[in-house]
Amino acid sequence: MHIGAASRETGLSVKMIRYYEEIGLIAPTHRTESGYRSYRETDLQQLRFIRRARALGFSVPHIRSLLELWQRKGRDNAHVRHVANAHIAQLRDQMTALESMLTTLQALVDDCASEEQADCPILSALDHVQTPPHS
């Protein structure tokens, strides 16, 4: 199967499939005599695995680890849990940061309730450099 069909089968763009091959996330595929990439079902399974892992927000290094664990049949699932738990911790940190940004932005929008106000609290906040408090 050529790369366009592999793209349709896996839900990944042709560009992403080439990128994953370029960075070594997937092994280079077999090429036909005319130079076209040729994908087998095992290649498609691996690409689908990558797509699902990306949909869950895993980074490329984490996906690399998960792929290695997935392909190792005698693996210890504790390693898989470790990678997943590390990702969960990162997601929680991101959620905390996003909630903080949301709270700050909402407060600025609330302060900017009057359209006739000359000073805009949002623009003022963006214009001023705020240094973090020292501990």
Protein Blocks (a to p, Z undefined) as FASTA:
>chain_A
ZZklmmmmnopafklmmmmmmnomaccddddfkopacddfklmmmmmmmmmmmmnopafk
lmmmmmmmmmmmkbcfklmmmmmmmmmmmmmmmmmmmmmmmmmmmmmmmmmmpfkbmbaf
klmmmmpccddddZZ
